[in-house]
Amino acid sequence: MALRGPLSRLLRFTLSSCQQNRSHSVAVLGAPFSKGQKRRGVEHGPKAIRDAGLVERLSNLDYAVHDFGDLTFKHLEKDEHFMHVPFPRTVGRANQLLSGAVSGAVGAGHTCIMLGGDHSLAIGSVEGHAQQCPDLCLIWVDAHADINTPLTSPSGNLHGQSVAFLLKDLQNKMPEVPGFSWMKPFLSARDLVYIGLRDVDPGEHIILKTLGIQYFSMRDIDRMGIQRVMEVTLDHLLARKQRPIHLSFDIDAFDPSLAPATGTPVNGGLTYREGIYVTEEIHNTGLLSVMDVVEVNPTLGATPEAVEATTSLAVDIISSALGQTREGAHITFPKIPEPKEDTELRL
C-alpha cells in the first residue's frame, strides 16, 4: 500500500490541535477497499459517488473542495484466517494507511469526507480522526451494529466488527487480531450513538446492553420520531461539552427501496426524509469534522437506475451534512439584488 500524488502531499500538513472551523474547506478521500466482507464491487463505491456529481455539488455549496483521489491498497499474498476472520492483515494495513490520510486531512484544517469501500474502513477513519481530535464523539448510522468481536461474529467479516476495535470498554474481550498492532482502542461507550439499527446479532445485543450504549433502532424511530431521536442523540453526546463529531454513515441504513446497490440490505430502513434530517441536524451543530459514507456497491444494482438511485442518495446525504438544505443553499444570492441606476426596461 502506498500514498501517491496529492495524498502524499496532504500528510505533510498537520496541526497540533483539532480545528473545528472547517466551514469552507473539504477534503475528499477515496478508499476503494472490499476485503472487510465477501462481496466484490464495493471497491468501486468511491468512483461511483464521484461520478454522481459529489465534487460539483459541494463546490456549488461554496466550499473549497480538495479531492485527494484514492488510496492505493495492496492485497497481501499470505494472509491466513485468524480464527474465522478472513484477510485480517490486509484489512489492518488498509486501515493503518487510511488512518494516516484522515489524520492528515483533519490536521490540515479540512472537513474530511471518506468514501468507501466497506465499513471495516471506519476503524482507520475514526482512529485517524482521534489522533487529531481525541475528544471526538461517534454517530454510527447503519442497519447493523458492527460491534461483533471475533468471538461473537457469525461470519467473521471485519466490516461487522469495526466498532469493537475502537472501544476501550471491549479491550479485554478482543483477541489480538493480526494486522492491528498499530492501534489501541480509544473510544468510550458513552461517546457512541447508533441510529437505524434493525439487524443486530445476538452477541452484539449483549454487548450493547452490557455496555449501556445509546442506540435507536428503527422501532425507536417509529415510536419517537426522528426529531426526538436527534435531540436525544446530540444531548447525549454534546451536553457535557461541545466536541468534534465523526459521522459514519452506511448507505444500508436507508430502506433498500431507496438504496438497493449495497451488500447487506435490510427491509424497513430510514426514509429519505429521515436520513436527510439526521445529516441536517448534525450540520446544524457546526461540529461535523469527519464523515464516512460506505457500502455503496454499484455492481449490486439490478439496473442502472438502481445504481444511480444509490449513488445520488450518497451525494445527497454528504451535501446535507455539509449545509445543503431543503430550503435551498442560499449561496448565490446573499441579499436581494437591487437594480442599478442606469438599468432600462427593454421591451
N, C-alpha and C positions, 0 to 999 in steps of 0.2 A: 504494500500500500504506500502511496506517495502523494504528496501535495504538489500540484503543478500550477504554474501561471499565477493568476490573481490570488488563489487561495494561499499560496506560499507567501506572497507579499502581505496578505491580511494578517498573518500570525506574527509579523514583525511589530505590530502596533498593539501594545497592551497598556492599560491604565491601572493604577494602584487600587482604585476603588470602583464599585459598581455605579455607573452613571445611570440616572433614571430619566434624564431629559433626552429622549431619543426621538422626539416627535417628527423630525424631518429627515431622518436617515435610517434606511432599511437595508440590511444585508440578507440576500437570498443565498442559501447553501443547499445544494442538491446532494442527496445521499442515496444513490441507486444501488440498494442492497436488499437481498432477499433471503439470506441464509438463516434468519431467525425463525423461519417457518418453511413449509414444504412446497408451497405453490410458486412456480416461476411466474414472472411477469411483473411483480410489484417493483422490481428494479427500474421499470420504465415509468414509474409514477412521476418523478421529478420532471422529465421531459414533457409528459402529457399535461401536467399542470401549467408548465410554462407555455406550452402550445395553446392552452386555453386562454391565454392573454393576461397572465398574472402581472408581469412587469409593466405592461401598458396600463393596467388598471391601477396599480399602485402609483405609477407616475402621474396619472390623472388626479390622484388624491394629493398632489403637490409634495410627494416625497422625493428625496434624492435616493434612488434605488441603485444599490451596488449588487449586481448579480455576479457572484464569485464562482459560478459554474458548479461542476460536480466533483465531489471527492472520487478518487480512484481507489477501488478496493481490489485486493487480490485474494483468491481462494487458496488456502494452504493445501498442498498436496497430501500431507499427512495430518489428518485432524480426526483422530478416533473419537467415538462417542465417549462421553463421560456419563456413567450410569446409562440412562436412555436419552440423554441430551445430545442432539446432533450438532456438529460444527462449533463446538464451544470456543476453540481458539480463534477460528475465523471471525466469529461474532465479537469476541473480546477485542481483537485487534482492530476491527472496523470501528468499534465504539471508542477505542482509545484515540484513533485518528479523528473521529468526529468531535470528541471532547475538546481536543486542541483547537479545532476550527471554530467551534461555538464560543469557546473562551476568548479566542482572538477577536471574533466579531463583537462580542459584548464589551470586551476591554477597549475596543476602538470606538465605542460610543454608539453603536448601531442597535436598533431593534433587530433581532435575528429571526428569520423565518427559515426553518429547516424542513425541506421537502423529502419525505421518504418515498419508497423504502418501507420496510416492515417496522413494527412497533418496538422491536428489540433495540432500535436506534435511539430510543428515548433514554436508555442507560447513559450513553455518551453525551447526548444533548443536555440532559439535566445536570450531569456531573460537570461538564464544561461550564455551564452557566453558574453552577455553585462555586467554581473556582474564583469567579469574579464577584459573585453575589451570594455569600454563604448563608444569608438570612432569607433566601427565596422561599416562596410557597408554590405548591404544585396543584393545578387543577387538571384532572385527567378525565376527558370526555370520551366515552367508549362504551360499547355494548358489553365489554369484558373487563374484569378487574386487573388482569395481567400481574397478579401478585402470588402466583404459584411459586413454590420452590422446586428444585429437582426432586424432592421427596414427595411432593403432592401433585405434580403436574401429570395429567393423564397422557399427554402427547410427548412431553419432553421439549417441545419447541420453546426457544428462548423468547420469542415475542410475547409469550404468555407468562413470562417471569420477570419482566423488566423492573417492576416496582420493588420486587423482593431484593434486588441488588442495591437499591437506593436507601432502604430503610434501616436505620440503626436498631430499631426495635426487633428486627429479624436477624441480627448479626449472628446470634448463637444458634439459629435454625438453618442457616445456609451453609452447605458444604463448600469447600474451596474449589470452585469451578475453574478448570484450566483456561487461561487466556484473560483472566480478570484480576491478576495480582497487582495491576497498576492502580486499582481503585479501592477505596474503602467506603462503606455506607456512611451517609452524611445527613440524611433527612429524617426528621421525627414524624411519627404517625399523625401527630396533631397538625402538621403542616401540609396535609394532603386532603383533598376532597375529590370524590368521584361524582360524575354526572352521567346518567344514561344507562346504568347497568341493567342487564336483563339476561345474561348468560354467565352465571358465576359457578365455578366448580366447587365441589364440597370442601376441598382443602382451603380454597380461597375464602369461603364463607366463614370458616372457623378463624382464619387469620383476621378478617375484617372485624369480627365480633370480639375476638380476644384483645386486639389492639385498640378497639374503640374508634376505628377510623370513620370519619364522617363520609357517608355516601348517600346518593339519591338514585334509587332505581327508577325505572320507567313507571312503576306503580306509584312511587312517591311523587313523581312529576305529575301524573294524572290526578293524584289526590290533592296536592298542594298548589299546583300551577307553577309554571316556570319562573314567574316573577318572584314568588316567595322562595323558591329554590335558590335563586341567585342572591336574594337578600341574605339568606342564612349562610350560603357559601362564603360570601365576601365578609360578612360579620365574623364568621368562624376564623377566617384566615387573616383579616386585617384589623380586627378590633383592638388587638394588643399593640400593634404598630403597623405603620404603612411600610410595605416592603415589595420587592420585585415579584412579579407573577410569571411563572412558567406555565404556559397552556399547552398541554399535549393532547391533540385532537385526532382521534382515529375516525376516519370517514365512516366506518361501520356503526358509529353512534347514531347515524341517521337511519331511518327506515329504508330497507332495500328498494322500495319503490322509487326513492329519491337518489340513492347511491348504490346502484346494482353492481358496479365494477369494483368489487372488493372481495377479499378471500374468505372471510368468515361472516357473512351476512346473517342477521338475526331479525326476524319479524318484530314489529311493534316498536320501532325506534323513534327517534326525535323527528318531529315535523320540521319543515323548512323554517317556519316562524320560530319554533323553539330553539333551534340551533343558532339562528341569527341573533335571537335575543341574548343567548349566552355570550356570544362574542361581542355584541354591542355593550353589554353591561361590563365586561372585562375592559373594553376600551375606555369606558367612561371613568374607570378608576384612575386612568393615567399611569398605571403601574405595569402594563404589559412589557416584558423585557425579551422573552423568547417564546416562539410558538412553533410547535411541531405539527405538521399535517402528514399523516401516514396512512398506509394500507390502501392507497389508490392503485388498483391493478387493471390497467387498460386491456390486458389480454383476456380478462374475465367478463367483459361486457358482451352480451349476446348480440348486440347490434352497435353500429357506430353511434346511434342516438343514445344508447345506454352509457357508452364511454363518455360522450360529450356531457351528458347529464351529471355524471360523477365528477368529472374534472371541472366543470363550470361551478358546481357546488363547492369544490375545494377553493376555487378562486373567490367565490362569494364570502366564505367564512373568513378567509385571510383578510380580504378587503374590509369586512365588517369589523374585525378585531383591530384594524388599523384606522378606523374612523369613518368608513363609508356608512351612511345612514339611509334608512328608508324614506327620509325626508329630503334626501339629496346631499351632496358633499359640501356645497356652499363654498367652493374654492374660486370658481371663475368670476363670480360677482360678489365681492366682499361688501359692496353697498350698491344702492340703486343708482344706475348711471344717469347722469344729467346731460341734457343737450348742450352743445357748445353754442356760443352766441351767433356764430355765422352759419348754423345749421339751417338749411332751407328745405321746405317741403317740396318734394318732386312728385309730380302727378304722372 
